[in-house]
């Protein structure tokens, strides 16, 4: 895979794994603009260095105005590190929280994460180039880790809600409840990492959403004997 683009032009013909039926025309245009901005930022920083790239230059290469840039990203750094995962809408969160003890909590977490894996997160080129950049610039890696920790805390709160409903006795001991929720959340993040690695190693042949589902199903299967005991 070529790491640079001649004259820093944004790749127009790179295949992005977005299914046409998945999004309307407006959403596809929005995602295409986001990608153009991010790829322009990545290409310029790889060529010139982080401190020598401006929002105006990124906007010019992406063929947008600086005002449009700020409609999508608050800074060039945020455009470079990308968005952290987000929880799905509250109705889906409630489905998970109220699923009951019989339902696998880990498979439920996998289903919660799948909606946030659609779209640009199936763009293997974008994610691989971002991964290379984060290795080169520790300050950007730190920004990414902060965003991921914030998401980890949000997911942990949702897991605690589920555990409290599943086990009213556990809910009476907040310290124990939060400890269990954190453990479950950290195990879930391990499954997320497994899914991402499998997906990246196969160049996105199978969508990241499907990889997530498979990893969490595997995790549920591994833990099932312990649960049953």
Buried (B, 14 or more C-beta within 10 A) or exposed (E): EEEEBEEBEBBEEBEBBBEEEEBEEEEBEBBBBBBBBBBBBBBBBBBEEBEEBEBEBBBBBBBBEBEEBEEBBEEBBBBBBBBBBEBBEEEBBEBBBEBEEEBBBBBBBBBBBBBBBBBBBBBBBBBBBBEEBBEEBEEBBEBBBEBBEEBBEBBBBBBBBBBBBBBEEBBEEEEBBBEBBBEBBEBBBEBBEBBBEBBBEEEBEBBBBBBBBBBBBBBBEEBEEEEEE
